[in-house]
Amino acid sequence: MSEKKVKFEFEKATKNSVRYKEVPEEGMPPIIGSIYIQKWFAGDSKNIEVTINKKD
């Protein structure tokens, strides 16, 4: 199993969600790109981190 932590920073707020853009590692392309998180969970967070696990 392989695990990767992907960092995101605030891009913009929409009606019910917040859009974050990926901060790729230097010299690497983005893995996910942008991600939407619901406002009830994101709150005022300017940075988030998502962990991806590859199972096979």
Backbone as CSV, one residue per row, in Angstrom:
resi,resn,N_x,N_y,N_z,CA_x,CA_y,CA_z,C_x,C_y,C_z
1,MET,0.847,-1.178,0.000,0.000,0.000,0.000,0.890,1.238,0.000
2,SER,0.531,2.211,-0.795,1.281,3.462,-0.896,0.411,4.615,-0.402
3,GLU,1.019,5.510,0.391,0.283,6.648,0.943,0.935,7.947,0.496
4,LYS,0.104,8.924,0.129,0.598,10.227,-0.323,-0.239,11.311,0.334
5,LYS,0.423,12.322,0.907,-0.267,13.479,1.481,-0.178,14.613,0.478
6,VAL,-1.341,15.182,0.152,-1.435,16.250,-0.837,-1.901,17.514,-0.131
7,LYS,-1.178,18.614,-0.323,-1.505,19.880,0.330,-2.285,20.783,-0.613
8,PHE,-3.233,21.516,-0.031,-4.080,22.428,-0.783,-4.124,23.771,-0.075
9,GLU,-4.327,24.841,-0.860,-4.494,26.173,-0.286,-5.784,26.782,-0.827
10,PHE,-6.360,27.680,-0.043,-7.619,28.338,-0.381,-7.538,28.992,-1.756
11,GLU,-8.571,28.772,-2.578,-8.654,29.424,-3.885,-9.841,30.380,-3.915
12,LYS,-11.051,29.890,-3.599,-12.217,30.770,-3.548,-13.374,30.086,-2.842
13,ALA,-14.286,30.916,-2.336,-15.488,30.405,-1.672,-16.653,30.492,-2.644
14,THR,-17.496,29.468,-2.652,-18.723,29.476,-3.439,-19.886,29.476,-2.440
15,LYS,-21.103,29.322,-2.939,-22.272,29.418,-2.059,-22.218,28.444,-0.875
16,ASN,-21.973,27.168,-1.152,-21.993,26.156,-0.095,-20.678,25.422,0.106
17,SER,-19.657,25.781,-0.657,-18.390,25.067,-0.551,-17.206,26.016,-0.714
18,VAL,-16.029,25.461,-0.471,-14.784,26.210,-0.618,-13.916,25.435,-1.596
19,ARG,-13.331,26.131,-2.563,-12.458,25.475,-3.532,-11.014,25.701,-3.114
20,TYR,-10.271,24.608,-3.075,-8.850,24.646,-2.751,-8.057,24.182,-3.960
21,LYS,-6.889,24.798,-4.180,-6.028,24.354,-5.271,-4.824,23.637,-4.693
22,GLU,-4.404,22.612,-5.386,-3.274,21.805,-4.933,-1.973,22.594,-4.993
23,VAL,-1.124,22.363,-4.012,0.220,22.923,-3.997,1.145,21.743,-4.297
24,PRO,1.527,21.566,-5.585,2.342,20.394,-5.936,3.764,20.506,-5.396
25,GLU,4.386,19.353,-5.198,5.790,19.341,-4.799,6.616,19.914,-5.937
26,GLU,7.722,20.528,-5.594,8.572,21.172,-6.593,9.017,20.170,-7.659
27,GLY,8.813,20.546,-8.912,9.214,19.715,-10.036,8.248,18.592,-10.379
28,MET,7.118,18.508,-9.680,6.143,17.449,-9.929,4.826,18.050,-10.413
29,PRO,4.095,17.332,-11.274,2.777,17.825,-11.701,1.746,17.593,-10.597
30,PRO,0.614,18.310,-10.626,-0.443,18.086,-9.630,-0.996,16.667,-9.720
31,ILE,-1.401,16.142,-8.593,-2.014,14.807,-8.541,-3.525,14.921,-8.672
32,ILE,-4.126,15.903,-7.989,-5.580,16.066,-7.963,-6.016,17.337,-8.683
33,GLY,-5.330,18.441,-8.478,-5.729,19.728,-9.066,-6.494,20.544,-8.044
34,SER,-7.779,20.735,-8.273,-8.624,21.470,-7.334,-9.589,20.515,-6.653
35,ILE,-10.030,20.902,-5.458,-10.962,20.078,-4.697,-11.961,21.003,-4.004
36,TYR,-13.213,20.576,-3.954,-14.261,21.334,-3.259,-14.570,20.660,-1.937
37,ILE,-14.615,21.454,-0.859,-14.962,20.978,0.477,-16.166,21.781,0.952
38,GLN,-17.148,21.109,1.522,-18.332,21.804,2.005,-17.966,22.787,3.119
39,LYS,-18.632,23.964,3.116,-18.326,25.022,4.083,-18.514,24.574,5.524
40,TRP,-19.498,23.714,5.791,-19.733,23.296,7.167,-18.515,22.584,7.735
41,PHE,-17.717,21.941,6.864,-16.516,21.239,7.328,-15.268,22.117,7.215
42,ALA,-15.127,22.816,6.112,-13.922,23.614,5.853,-13.798,24.800,6.799
43,GLY,-14.911,25.408,7.150,-14.866,26.584,8.024,-14.020,27.682,7.400
44,ASP,-13.100,28.258,8.190,-12.234,29.333,7.703,-10.832,28.850,7.355
45,SER,-10.645,27.548,7.181,-9.311,26.996,6.914,-8.756,27.503,5.590
46,LYS,-7.539,28.001,5.622,-6.861,28.475,4.409,-6.025,27.377,3.772
47,ASN,-5.696,26.339,4.543,-4.901,25.220,4.042,-5.496,23.917,4.535
48,ILE,-5.498,22.906,3.658,-5.951,21.570,4.042,-4.959,20.559,3.506
49,GLU,-5.042,19.338,4.041,-4.188,18.265,3.583,-5.049,17.031,3.417
50,VAL,-4.896,16.345,2.287,-5.660,15.137,1.983,-4.672,13.979,1.858
51,THR,-4.996,12.849,2.481,-4.159,11.659,2.391,-4.809,10.669,1.440
52,ILE,-4.023,10.182,0.477,-4.504,9.216,-0.519,-3.776,7.893,-0.261
53,ASN,-4.536,6.805,-0.174,-3.966,5.471,-0.010,-4.240,4.640,-1.249
54,LYS,-3.193,4.134,-1.870,-3.357,3.183,-2.979,-3.381,1.800,-2.371
55,LYS,-4.437,1.041,-2.645,-4.637,-0.244,-2.012,-4.000,-1.426,-2.754
56,ASP,-3.620,-1.234,-4.005,-3.072,-2.388,-4.731,-1.651,-2.179,-5.163
